[in-house]
Amino acid sequence: MQNLMGRIRRCAEDYNMICAGDKIAVGVSGGKDSLSLLYLLAALRRYYPVPYELQAVTIDMGLPGMDFSPVAELCAKLDVPYQIKKTEIGPIIFEYRHEKNPCSMCAKMRRGALNDVLLELGCNKIALGHHFDDAVETFLMSLLYEGRISCFEPVTYLSRTGITQIRPMLYVGEQAITHFAEKYELPVVHNVCPADKHTKRQEVKELIVVLQAQYPDLKSKIFGAMQRQPLPNWGVEPPQREKR
């Protein structure tokens, strides 16, 4: 756990994600990524140079068979307040609208519901579980499907709500997160979304596996290129040498 906490702390410090007095919500979907982020940020409170509060938030999409009670038990164990916002996003998308591109509409509706909860709770930041692999995949998705060089940013200020999105797990790979979730027996909630595993992201994941057979350091090269720009707000200032 110390290794992953160190990576999260380094990412947070590189991009100035956490400030003294922040009330940070963790968006908990029930998947391994968000649960790992919650666990690690809760543990990091003891060691981080400035104090911050945590609040776990789940947007319940109204899909049958998703039980978040084990997540509530974990939050109690971690001493993190937990709020579930119940919605009908799932039925609206799949039963009433029959969306051809459900992921896009779902993301917009979940963001709206999440922002409402954050404002009610007085949170000024939201920590999202995007990791190293997510960043590389998003970059390739933008390039291959949209013809754009683009990716989400490590820190994004949402001017309409006054909330700042942070992504502290960008230095952590998916495999490390999987091992962490298994080792600490995190209560992963099975994703029952009908669109799961049938997305453009899954196609890109499979493409990366093929390419890595010939270019083993492909993901590291892409991530490094993103930090060296031209992507906005991805650059990391080199550490200042101590003057003697």
Secondary structure, 3 states (H helix, E strand, C coil): CHHHHHHHHHHHHHCCCCCCCEEEEEECCCCHHHHHHHHHHHHHCCCCCCCEEEEEEEEECCCCCCCCHHHHHHHHHHCCCEEEEECCHHHHHHHHHCCCCHHHHHHHHHHHHHHHHHHHHCCCEEECCCCHHHHHHHHHHHHHHHCCCCCCCCEEEECCCCEEEECCCCCCCHHHHHHHHHHCCCCCCCCCCCCCCCCHHHHHHHHHHHHHCCCCCHHHHHHHHHHCCCCCCCCCCCCCCCCC
